[in-house]
Amino acid sequence: MIKLKINGHPVEVEQGTTILEAARKVSVNIPTLCWHRDLEPWAACGICVVKIEGSPKMLRACAALVEDGMSIITHDSEIVEVRKTVIELILSTHPNDCLACPRNLDCELQRLAAEFGIREMTYPQRLEEIPQDTSTTSLVLNPEKCVLCGRCAKVCQGMQDVWALELLGRGEKTRIAPAADVLLNDSPCIKCGQCSAHCPVGAIYEKSEEHIVWNALRKPDVHTVVQIAPAVRVAIGEAFGLPSGSLQTGKLYAALRKLGFKAVFDTNFTADLTIMEEGSEFVERFKKPTKEAPLPLITTCCPAWVDYLEKFYHEMIPYFSTAKSPQAMLGALSKTYYAKKIGVDPKNIFMVSIMPCTAKKFEISRSKEMESSGHKDIDVSLTTRELSRMIKSAGIDFNELAEEGVDTILGEYSGAGTIFGATGGVMEAALRTAYHLITKKELGDVNLTAVRGLDGVKEAKVDVDGTEVRVAVAHGMANISSVLDKVKKDIADGKEIPYHFIEVMACRGGCVGGGGQPYGADDEIRQKRAEGLYQDDTGSAKRCSHQNPSIAKVYEEFLEKPLSHKAHELLHTTYTPRPEYRW
């Protein structure tokens, strides 16, 4: 332990603690811009400077470690003036079109300028005219607004191991751009959106399609339907001042109807359907693996991971589950099963998905798997952030809404369906049903806590009626690589495979930490969101996908059985190697 003083107050902290962390332990807030809890500090912005008594130097608190006997001054007139000057210099190279910025009122630079009382431009503006990059279906890169904090590059390179972004140029010509200065869509970018989730300003953000949805809702001859993903219900409340992780399912259903949607579905329903297809696929492979369908089976509902797979691990495609994501399955069913049930021409159905993810916008553009209904299965995918803006602009008082129910035809779900939104949730849900499919019995304790939590890689062994099933769960792209490399090595060496079943999610925490969720997520918030999903699971009357009566009904009336010809047509897909991205 280290003993020191902060503004004259004694503090005791562990060795290795930064000055910034030590100050927060005694409720002293040192302003920052480049620092983020998820990332290693690199002291880029200089706003967090502090003094050490007896020294003429100023240290950057985010990266400087405390030392025994230190006496730190975090605020005095000189320090405040230095911080204000740094902010003013940043503003001199930053556009001042805040009203038209997607981060208006939710911008860290804007907040700092307000806190320091900056009302005039002290330094003349020197703006570089750099074109926006709108090449991807998911994200917009606006380098003019970049403050060179480096967060996006650090998360892309460190947490995600994708290396699509880096700082190019030197001095005042430094800017953020894809590696080799190509377009974002021509880079290794997997559209996960973690860059946008970590950007403190409006330099990277989701490609907004709210206007397309508004136009569809205004047309009386268009049958607008909507689905909400599991993780949205435990995050959207944050946009309305509610606690992270608070379950807002009923209010969401009500808000979507007030917006004008004619039917409100739940992606949790097709999460249950995914488990029926994927669980059956795993049982087939587990009983009799083949060269075309080997073990381990790799599962996910994450399109960012699918993009990464096709670019960097295309040799692992035979191991990947062919089951589509729940979003994709519901899109297909809305324009086939649902259209037939209500007697509406599928071409008049406009399907909108509300997702925690920017990569879902990319997924719906994958024509070979997203047009299985004979039409575009999903017309628009919105992020949680986009939906919250629509609710506000419609004048809906979200907090005062009375809860409503879902349209059960494609909405009823089990507890297994809702935990898809947390890392380990897909694996846990799949094993609950796989156990039943193998043994014809119900699992005694359905809480598989070994695959829960925020450890980057989680491993477990599950006893299935005397047979050991080895599983692994990885989230955050950098963690996924270590698991897959281990599998590849053991297969190449002729060893027994380390796992039978693997779940992967591109974003830390799974979908609760998706790139389209409300800004400001860290592990504490991700954990609270996950806890909200497990609360939904625990409170469900049915906690296994195979127990959902609406799932049984859709098989009886339309799909016949899991892995049937009809199910393969609508609910399964294939993948395309893109080895040109291998370095």
C-alpha positions as CSV (number, residue, x, y, z in Angstrom):
1,M,0.0,0.0,0.0
2,I,1.1,3.6,-0.8
3,K,0.4,6.5,1.6
4,L,0.1,10.0,0.0
5,K,-1.8,13.2,0.3
6,I,-4.3,14.6,-2.2
7,N,-5.1,18.3,-1.7
8,G,-3.9,17.9,1.9
9,H,-6.0,14.8,2.7
10,P,-4.3,11.5,3.6
11,V,-5.0,8.7,1.1
12,E,-3.9,5.1,1.1
13,V,-4.0,3.1,-2.1
14,E,-2.5,0.0,-3.7
15,Q,0.9,0.2,-5.4
16,G,0.4,0.6,-9.1
17,T,-2.6,3.0,-8.7
18,T,-2.6,6.1,-11.0
19,I,-3.0,9.6,-9.6
20,L,-6.4,9.8,-11.4
21,E,-7.6,6.6,-9.7
22,A,-6.3,7.7,-6.3
23,A,-8.1,11.0,-6.6
24,R,-11.4,9.4,-7.4
25,K,-11.2,7.3,-4.2
26,V,-11.5,10.5,-2.2
27,S,-14.2,12.0,-4.5
28,V,-11.9,14.4,-6.4
29,N,-12.8,14.5,-10.1
30,I,-9.8,15.3,-12.4
31,P,-11.2,16.1,-15.9
32,T,-10.1,13.9,-18.8
33,L,-10.8,13.5,-22.5
34,C,-8.5,10.7,-23.8
35,W,-8.9,8.4,-20.8
36,H,-11.4,5.5,-20.7
37,R,-11.8,2.8,-18.1
38,D,-11.6,0.1,-20.8
39,L,-8.2,1.3,-22.2
40,E,-4.6,1.6,-21.1
41,P,-3.9,5.3,-20.4
42,W,-1.6,7.0,-22.8
43,A,-1.8,10.7,-21.7
44,A,-2.7,12.1,-25.1
45,C,-4.8,15.1,-24.3
46,G,-3.1,16.8,-21.3
47,I,-6.3,17.9,-19.6
48,C,-5.7,15.8,-16.5
49,V,-2.5,17.7,-15.4
50,V,-1.7,17.9,-11.6
51,K,1.1,19.3,-9.5
52,I,3.4,17.5,-7.0
53,E,4.4,19.7,-4.1
54,G,8.0,20.7,-4.3
55,S,8.3,20.0,-8.0
56,P,8.0,22.5,-10.9
57,K,6.7,19.8,-13.2
58,M,3.1,18.9,-14.0
59,L,2.1,15.3,-14.3
60,R,-0.6,13.8,-16.4
61,A,-2.8,12.1,-13.7
62,C,-4.2,9.4,-16.0
63,A,-0.8,7.7,-16.6
64,A,1.3,8.8,-13.6
65,L,1.6,6.3,-10.8
66,V,1.4,7.4,-7.2
67,E,4.5,7.2,-5.0
68,D,4.9,6.9,-1.3
69,G,4.8,10.3,0.4
70,M,3.5,12.2,-2.6
71,S,1.6,15.4,-1.9
72,I,-0.6,16.0,-5.0
73,I,-2.4,19.2,-5.9
74,T,-5.3,18.5,-8.3
75,H,-6.8,22.0,-8.5
76,D,-5.5,25.5,-8.2
77,S,-5.7,28.6,-10.3
78,E,-2.7,27.7,-12.5
79,I,-3.8,24.1,-13.1
80,V,-7.4,25.2,-14.0
81,E,-5.9,27.8,-16.4
82,V,-3.7,25.2,-18.1
83,R,-6.6,22.8,-18.5
84,K,-8.8,25.6,-19.9
85,T,-6.1,26.5,-22.4
86,V,-5.7,22.9,-23.5
87,I,-9.5,22.7,-24.1
88,E,-9.5,26.1,-26.0
89,L,-6.7,24.8,-28.2
90,I,-8.6,21.6,-29.0
91,L,-11.7,23.8,-29.8
92,S,-9.6,25.9,-32.2
93,T,-9.2,22.8,-34.5
94,H,-12.8,21.5,-33.9
95,P,-15.9,22.5,-35.9
96,N,-18.4,24.4,-33.8
97,D,-21.6,23.0,-35.5
98,C,-22.7,21.4,-32.3
99,L,-26.5,21.7,-33.1
100,A,-26.1,19.5,-36.1
101,C,-23.7,17.0,-34.5
102,P,-24.9,13.5,-33.6
103,R,-23.2,13.9,-30.2
104,N,-24.9,17.2,-29.3
105,L,-25.7,17.2,-25.5
106,D,-23.9,13.9,-25.2
107,C,-20.3,15.1,-26.0
108,E,-17.4,15.0,-23.6
109,L,-15.7,18.0,-25.2
110,Q,-18.9,20.0,-25.1
111,R,-19.3,19.1,-21.4
112,L,-15.7,20.2,-20.6
113,A,-16.2,23.5,-22.5
114,A,-19.3,24.2,-20.4
115,E,-17.7,23.2,-17.1
116,F,-14.7,25.5,-17.7
117,G,-17.0,28.4,-18.7
118,I,-15.7,28.8,-22.2
119,R,-17.9,31.2,-24.0
120,E,-15.6,32.7,-26.6
121,M,-13.1,31.3,-29.1
122,T,-9.7,32.5,-27.7
123,Y,-7.7,31.2,-30.6
124,P,-8.5,31.5,-34.3
125,Q,-10.0,28.4,-35.8
126,R,-7.8,26.3,-38.0
127,L,-10.0,23.6,-39.6
128,E,-8.7,20.9,-41.9
129,E,-11.1,20.1,-44.7
130,I,-11.2,16.3,-44.6
131,P,-14.0,14.4,-46.3
132,Q,-16.3,12.2,-44.3
133,D,-16.0,8.4,-44.9
134,T,-19.5,7.0,-45.4
135,S,-18.3,3.9,-47.3
136,T,-19.7,1.3,-44.8
137,T,-23.3,0.4,-44.2
138,S,-22.9,0.9,-40.5
139,L,-20.5,3.7,-39.5
140,V,-19.6,7.3,-40.5
141,L,-16.1,8.5,-39.9
142,N,-15.8,12.3,-39.7
143,P,-12.1,13.2,-39.2
144,E,-12.8,16.9,-39.0
145,K,-14.3,16.4,-35.5
146,C,-11.5,14.1,-34.3
147,V,-9.7,15.4,-31.1
148,L,-6.9,12.9,-31.5
149,C,-7.6,11.3,-28.2
150,G,-6.7,7.9,-29.8
151,R,-9.5,6.0,-28.1
152,C,-10.9,4.6,-31.3
153,A,-7.5,3.3,-32.5
154,K,-6.7,1.8,-29.1
155,V,-10.0,0.0,-28.8
156,C,-9.8,-1.2,-32.4
157,Q,-6.2,-2.4,-32.0
158,G,-6.2,-3.5,-28.4
159,M,-9.7,-4.7,-27.3
160,Q,-10.7,-5.9,-30.8
161,D,-7.4,-6.8,-32.4
162,V,-8.8,-5.7,-35.8
163,W,-6.4,-2.8,-36.6
164,A,-8.7,-1.0,-38.9
165,L,-7.9,2.5,-37.5
166,E,-4.7,4.3,-36.7
167,L,-3.3,7.8,-36.3
168,L,-1.8,9.0,-39.6
169,G,0.4,12.0,-40.3
170,R,2.4,14.2,-37.8
171,G,2.0,17.4,-35.9
172,E,-1.1,19.4,-36.9
173,K,-1.5,17.1,-39.9
174,T,-2.2,14.1,-37.6
175,R,-5.6,12.5,-38.2
176,I,-7.5,9.3,-37.5
177,A,-8.0,7.1,-40.6
178,P,-8.1,3.5,-41.6
179,A,-4.7,1.8,-41.9
180,A,-3.0,2.6,-45.2
181,D,-5.4,5.5,-45.6
182,V,-8.0,3.4,-47.5
183,L,-11.8,3.7,-47.1
184,L,-13.2,2.2,-44.0
185,N,-15.1,-0.4,-46.0
186,D,-11.9,-1.5,-47.7
187,S,-10.1,-1.9,-44.4
188,P,-10.3,-4.8,-42.0
189,C,-13.1,-3.0,-40.1
190,I,-15.8,-5.5,-38.9
191,K,-18.4,-2.7,-38.1
192,C,-18.6,-3.6,-34.4
193,G,-18.9,0.0,-33.6
194,Q,-16.7,-0.1,-30.5
195,C,-14.8,2.9,-32.0
196,S,-18.0,4.9,-32.0
197,A,-18.9,3.7,-28.5
198,H,-15.6,4.9,-27.2
199,C,-15.2,8.2,-29.2
200,P,-15.8,11.1,-26.9
201,V,-17.1,13.4,-29.7
202,G,-18.8,13.1,-33.0
203,A,-15.9,11.8,-35.0
204,I,-17.3,8.3,-35.5
205,Y,-21.0,7.4,-35.2
206,E,-23.6,5.1,-36.5
207,K,-25.1,5.7,-39.9
208,S,-28.5,7.0,-39.0
209,E,-31.6,5.6,-40.8
210,E,-34.3,7.1,-38.6
211,H,-35.7,9.1,-41.5
212,I,-36.3,6.0,-43.5
213,V,-38.4,4.5,-40.7
214,W,-40.3,7.7,-40.2
215,N,-41.2,7.8,-43.9
216,A,-42.4,4.2,-43.7
217,L,-44.5,4.9,-40.6
218,R,-46.2,7.8,-42.4
219,K,-47.5,5.6,-45.2
220,P,-50.9,4.0,-44.5
221,D,-50.5,1.3,-47.1
222,V,-47.2,0.0,-45.5
223,H,-47.5,-2.6,-42.8
224,T,-44.7,-1.6,-40.4
225,V,-43.5,-4.2,-37.9
226,V,-40.7,-4.1,-35.4
227,Q,-38.5,-6.4,-33.3
228,I,-36.4,-5.6,-30.3
229,A,-33.2,-7.4,-29.3
230,P,-32.6,-8.8,-25.8
231,A,-29.9,-6.2,-24.8
232,V,-32.0,-3.2,-25.8
233,R,-34.5,-3.6,-23.0
234,V,-31.8,-3.2,-20.3
235,A,-30.0,-0.2,-21.8
236,I,-32.5,2.1,-23.3
237,G,-33.7,3.3,-19.9
238,E,-30.3,5.1,-19.6
239,A,-31.3,7.5,-22.4
240,F,-34.2,8.6,-20.1
241,G,-32.4,8.9,-16.8
242,L,-33.2,5.4,-15.6
243,P,-30.7,3.1,-13.9
244,S,-28.4,0.9,-16.1
245,G,-29.8,-2.6,-16.3
246,S,-33.4,-1.6,-15.4
247,L,-35.8,-3.9,-17.4
248,Q,-37.9,-1.7,-19.7
249,T,-39.5,-4.4,-21.9
250,G,-43.2,-3.4,-21.4
251,K,-42.5,0.3,-21.8
252,L,-40.6,-0.5,-25.1
253,Y,-43.6,-2.3,-26.5
254,A,-45.8,0.6,-25.6
255,A,-43.4,3.2,-27.1
256,L,-43.1,1.3,-30.3
257,R,-46.9,1.2,-30.7
258,K,-47.1,4.9,-30.0
259,L,-44.6,5.5,-32.8
260,G,-47.0,3.8,-35.1
261,F,-45.8,0.2,-35.6
262,K,-48.7,-2.1,-36.5
263,A,-47.1,-5.1,-34.8
264,V,-44.5,-5.4,-32.1
265,F,-42.4,-8.6,-32.0
266,D,-39.5,-9.6,-29.8
267,T,-36.1,-10.9,-31.1
268,N,-36.1,-13.1,-27.9
269,F,-38.7,-15.3,-29.7
270,T,-36.3,-16.1,-32.5
271,A,-33.5,-16.5,-30.0
272,D,-35.5,-19.4,-28.8
273,L,-35.9,-20.6,-32.4
274,T,-32.1,-20.2,-32.9
275,I,-31.5,-22.5,-29.9
276,M,-33.9,-25.1,-31.4
277,E,-32.0,-25.1,-34.7
278,E,-28.5,-24.6,-33.2
279,G,-29.1,-27.0,-30.3
280,S,-30.2,-29.7,-32.8
281,E,-27.2,-29.0,-35.0
282,F,-24.9,-29.4,-32.0
283,V,-26.5,-32.7,-31.0
284,E,-26.1,-34.1,-34.5
285,R,-22.4,-33.1,-34.6
286,F,-21.8,-34.3,-31.0
287,K,-23.2,-37.7,-31.7
288,K,-21.5,-38.1,-35.1
289,P,-19.0,-35.4,-36.2
290,T,-18.0,-35.4,-39.9
291,K,-15.5,-33.6,-42.1
292,E,-18.3,-31.4,-43.4
293,A,-19.8,-30.9,-39.9
294,P,-17.0,-31.2,-37.4
295,L,-16.5,-30.3,-33.7
296,P,-16.2,-28.0,-32.0
297,L,-19.4,-26.2,-33.1
298,I,-18.8,-22.4,-32.9
299,T,-21.9,-20.4,-32.2
300,T,-22.8,-16.7,-32.2
301,C,-25.5,-14.2,-33.1
302,C,-22.9,-11.5,-33.9
303,P,-22.4,-10.2,-37.4
304,A,-19.2,-8.4,-36.5
305,W,-17.7,-11.8,-35.6
306,V,-19.1,-13.3,-38.9
307,D,-17.3,-10.5,-40.8
308,Y,-14.1,-11.3,-38.8
309,L,-14.5,-15.0,-39.4
310,E,-14.7,-14.6,-43.2
311,K,-11.7,-12.3,-43.3
312,F,-9.3,-13.8,-40.8
313,Y,-10.5,-17.4,-39.9
314,H,-12.1,-18.6,-43.1
315,E,-10.5,-22.0,-42.6
316,M,-12.7,-22.4,-39.5
317,I,-15.9,-21.9,-41.5
318,P,-16.8,-25.7,-41.4
319,Y,-16.9,-25.4,-37.6
320,F,-19.3,-22.5,-37.6
321,S,-23.0,-23.0,-36.9
322,T,-25.1,-22.4,-40.0
323,A,-28.0,-21.1,-38.0
324,K,-28.7,-17.4,-38.7
325,S,-28.9,-14.8,-36.0
326,P,-32.2,-14.2,-34.2
327,Q,-32.6,-10.9,-36.0
328,A,-32.3,-12.6,-39.4
329,M,-34.7,-15.4,-38.5
330,L,-37.4,-13.0,-37.4
331,G,-37.0,-11.0,-40.5
332,A,-37.6,-14.1,-42.6
333,L,-40.6,-15.3,-40.6
334,S,-42.2,-11.8,-40.6
335,K,-42.5,-11.9,-44.4
336,T,-43.4,-15.6,-44.7
337,Y,-45.2,-17.1,-41.7
338,Y,-46.6,-13.9,-40.3
339,A,-47.6,-12.5,-43.7
340,K,-49.5,-15.7,-44.4
341,K,-51.2,-15.7,-41.0
342,I,-52.6,-12.2,-41.3
343,G,-53.1,-12.3,-45.1
344,V,-50.8,-9.4,-46.0
345,D,-48.7,-9.3,-49.1
346,P,-45.0,-9.6,-47.9
347,K,-44.0,-6.8,-50.2
348,N,-46.1,-4.4,-48.1
349,I,-44.4,-5.5,-44.9
350,F,-41.7,-3.1,-43.6
351,M,-39.6,-4.8,-41.0
352,V,-37.5,-2.7,-38.6
353,S,-35.1,-4.2,-36.1
354,I,-33.9,-2.4,-32.9
355,M,-30.4,-3.7,-32.1
356,P,-27.7,-2.9,-29.6
357,C,-25.2,-3.2,-32.5
358,T,-23.9,-1.2,-35.5
359,A,-22.9,-4.4,-37.3
360,K,-26.5,-5.4,-37.6
361,K,-26.8,-2.7,-40.2
362,F,-24.1,-4.6,-42.1
363,E,-25.8,-8.0,-41.5
364,I,-29.1,-7.0,-43.2
365,S,-27.1,-6.1,-46.4
366,R,-25.9,-9.6,-46.8
367,S,-28.2,-10.5,-49.6
368,K,-27.6,-14.3,-49.8
369,E,-28.9,-14.8,-46.2
370,M,-31.2,-11.8,-45.8
371,E,-33.5,-12.3,-48.7
372,S,-34.7,-15.8,-47.9
373,S,-38.3,-14.7,-47.8
374,G,-38.1,-13.6,-51.5
375,H,-37.9,-10.0,-50.3
376,K,-35.5,-8.0,-48.2
377,D,-36.1,-9.8,-44.9
378,I,-35.3,-6.7,-42.8
379,D,-35.6,-3.2,-44.3
380,V,-33.9,-1.1,-41.6
381,S,-31.9,-1.9,-38.5
382,L,-31.7,0.9,-35.9
383,T,-29.4,1.1,-32.8
384,T,-30.7,1.6,-29.3
385,R,-29.4,5.2,-29.6
386,E,-31.4,5.8,-32.8
387,L,-34.6,4.5,-31.2
388,S,-34.2,6.6,-28.1
389,R,-33.9,9.7,-30.3
390,M,-37.1,8.7,-32.2
391,I,-39.0,8.3,-28.9
392,K,-37.9,11.7,-27.7
393,S,-38.7,13.5,-31.0
394,A,-42.2,11.9,-31.0
395,G,-42.9,13.6,-27.7
396,I,-43.3,10.3,-25.8
397,D,-42.8,10.5,-22.1
398,F,-41.0,7.1,-21.8
399,N,-40.8,7.0,-18.0
400,E,-44.6,7.5,-17.6
401,L,-45.7,4.9,-20.1
402,A,-47.9,2.0,-18.9
403,E,-46.3,-1.3,-19.7
404,E,-47.8,-3.3,-22.6
405,G,-47.5,-6.8,-23.9
406,V,-45.9,-8.2,-27.1
407,D,-47.7,-9.5,-30.2
408,T,-47.4,-13.2,-29.3
409,I,-47.3,-14.6,-32.8
410,L,-43.6,-13.8,-33.0
411,G,-43.0,-12.4,-29.6
412,E,-43.5,-14.9,-26.8
413,Y,-40.1,-16.0,-25.3
414,S,-38.5,-18.0,-22.6
415,G,-35.8,-17.0,-20.1
416,A,-33.2,-18.7,-22.4
417,G,-34.1,-16.3,-25.2
418,T,-33.5,-13.1,-23.1
419,I,-30.0,-14.0,-21.9
420,F,-28.7,-14.0,-25.5
421,G,-27.8,-10.4,-24.8
422,A,-25.0,-11.2,-22.3
423,T,-21.7,-13.0,-23.0
424,G,-22.2,-16.7,-22.2
425,G,-26.0,-16.4,-22.7
426,V,-26.1,-18.2,-26.0
427,M,-24.1,-21.0,-24.7
428,E,-26.2,-21.3,-21.5
429,A,-29.4,-21.3,-23.5
430,A,-28.1,-23.8,-26.0
431,L,-26.9,-26.2,-23.3
432,R,-30.3,-26.1,-21.5
433,T,-32.0,-27.4,-24.7
434,A,-29.1,-29.6,-25.9
435,Y,-29.3,-31.5,-22.6
436,H,-33.0,-32.1,-23.2
437,L,-32.5,-33.1,-26.8
438,I,-29.8,-35.7,-25.8
439,T,-31.3,-37.1,-22.6
440,K,-35.0,-36.4,-23.2
441,K,-34.9,-35.0,-19.6
442,E,-35.0,-31.5,-18.2
443,L,-31.9,-30.0,-16.7
444,G,-32.2,-29.8,-13.0
445,D,-30.5,-26.5,-12.4
446,V,-30.6,-24.4,-15.5
447,N,-28.3,-21.7,-14.1
448,L,-24.9,-22.4,-15.7
449,T,-23.0,-19.7,-13.9
450,A,-19.6,-20.9,-15.0
451,V,-20.2,-19.3,-18.4
452,R,-21.4,-16.0,-16.9
453,G,-19.4,-12.9,-16.1
454,L,-16.8,-10.6,-17.7
455,D,-13.7,-12.8,-17.8
456,G,-12.4,-12.6,-21.4
457,V,-12.4,-16.4,-21.8
458,K,-14.6,-18.7,-19.7
459,E,-14.3,-22.5,-19.8
460,A,-16.7,-25.1,-18.3
461,K,-17.4,-28.8,-18.3
462,V,-21.0,-29.9,-18.4
463,D,-22.2,-33.4,-17.4
464,V,-24.8,-34.5,-20.0
465,D,-26.1,-37.7,-18.6
466,G,-22.6,-39.1,-17.8
467,T,-21.0,-37.6,-20.9
468,E,-18.6,-34.6,-20.5
469,V,-19.2,-31.6,-22.8
470,R,-16.4,-29.1,-22.8
471,V,-17.4,-25.5,-23.6
472,A,-15.7,-22.1,-24.0
473,V,-17.0,-18.6,-24.1
474,A,-15.0,-15.7,-25.5
475,H,-16.0,-12.0,-25.9
476,G,-14.0,-9.2,-27.3
477,M,-12.3,-10.0,-30.6
478,A,-8.8,-10.2,-29.1
479,N,-9.9,-12.9,-26.7
480,I,-11.6,-14.9,-29.5
481,S,-8.3,-15.3,-31.4
482,S,-6.6,-17.0,-28.5
483,V,-9.4,-19.6,-28.2
484,L,-9.5,-20.3,-32.0
485,D,-5.7,-20.5,-32.3
486,K,-5.7,-23.1,-29.5
487,V,-8.3,-25.2,-31.3
488,K,-6.5,-24.9,-34.6
489,K,-3.2,-26.0,-33.0
490,D,-4.7,-29.0,-31.3
491,I,-6.4,-30.1,-34.5
492,A,-3.2,-29.7,-36.5
493,D,-1.2,-31.6,-33.9
494,G,-3.8,-34.5,-34.0
495,K,-4.7,-33.9,-30.3
496,E,-8.2,-34.3,-28.8
497,I,-10.1,-31.1,-29.3
498,P,-10.1,-28.8,-26.2
499,Y,-13.8,-27.9,-26.6
500,H,-17.0,-29.3,-28.1
501,F,-18.9,-26.0,-28.1
502,I,-17.6,-22.4,-28.4
503,E,-19.6,-19.2,-28.1
504,V,-18.0,-16.0,-29.5
505,M,-19.1,-12.3,-29.3
506,A,-17.2,-9.4,-30.8
507,C,-18.0,-6.9,-28.1
508,R,-16.9,-6.9,-24.5
509,G,-19.8,-8.2,-22.3
510,G,-21.6,-9.4,-25.4
511,C,-24.6,-7.5,-26.9
512,V,-25.1,-5.5,-23.6
513,G,-21.9,-3.7,-24.5
514,G,-22.7,-3.4,-28.2
515,G,-21.5,-0.5,-30.3
516,G,-25.0,0.9,-30.7
517,Q,-25.9,1.0,-27.0
518,P,-26.1,4.3,-25.0
519,Y,-22.7,6.0,-24.6
520,G,-20.5,5.6,-21.5
521,A,-20.5,1.9,-21.0
522,D,-17.8,0.3,-18.9
523,D,-17.6,-3.0,-17.1
524,E,-19.8,-1.8,-14.2
525,I,-22.5,-0.8,-16.6
526,R,-22.1,-3.9,-18.7
527,Q,-22.5,-6.0,-15.6
528,K,-25.7,-4.2,-14.5
529,R,-27.2,-4.6,-18.0
530,A,-26.4,-8.4,-17.9
531,E,-27.9,-8.7,-14.4
532,G,-31.1,-7.2,-15.8
533,L,-31.3,-9.9,-18.5
534,Y,-30.7,-12.6,-15.9
535,Q,-33.5,-11.1,-13.8
536,D,-35.8,-11.4,-16.8
537,D,-34.7,-15.0,-17.2
538,T,-35.2,-15.9,-13.5
539,G,-38.7,-14.3,-13.6
540,S,-39.8,-16.3,-16.6
541,A,-42.3,-19.1,-16.3
542,K,-40.5,-21.0,-19.0
543,R,-36.7,-20.9,-18.9
544,C,-35.8,-23.2,-21.8
545,S,-36.3,-22.6,-25.5
546,H,-37.9,-25.9,-26.1
547,Q,-40.6,-25.1,-23.5
548,N,-41.8,-22.1,-25.5
549,P,-45.3,-23.0,-26.8
550,S,-45.2,-20.4,-29.6
551,I,-42.0,-22.1,-30.9
552,A,-43.7,-25.4,-30.9
553,K,-46.6,-23.8,-32.8
554,V,-44.4,-22.3,-35.5
555,Y,-42.8,-25.7,-36.2
556,E,-46.2,-27.4,-36.2
557,E,-47.8,-24.9,-38.6
558,F,-44.9,-23.9,-40.8
559,L,-41.4,-25.2,-40.2
560,E,-42.2,-28.9,-39.5
561,K,-39.2,-29.6,-37.3
562,P,-35.7,-28.4,-36.4
563,L,-33.3,-28.7,-39.4
564,S,-36.1,-29.5,-41.8
565,H,-35.8,-28.5,-45.5
566,K,-38.0,-25.4,-44.8
567,A,-36.0,-24.5,-41.7
568,H,-32.8,-24.7,-43.7
569,E,-34.3,-22.5,-46.5
570,L,-35.3,-19.7,-44.0
571,L,-33.2,-20.1,-40.9
572,H,-29.7,-21.2,-42.1
573,T,-26.9,-19.7,-44.1
574,T,-23.4,-20.2,-45.6
575,Y,-20.2,-18.1,-45.3
576,T,-17.7,-16.8,-47.9
577,P,-14.0,-16.8,-47.3
578,R,-12.3,-13.4,-47.9
579,P,-8.6,-14.4,-47.5
580,E,-7.3,-11.1,-49.0
581,Y,-7.6,-9.6,-45.4
582,R,-5.0,-12.1,-44.1
583,W,-1.7,-10.2,-43.5
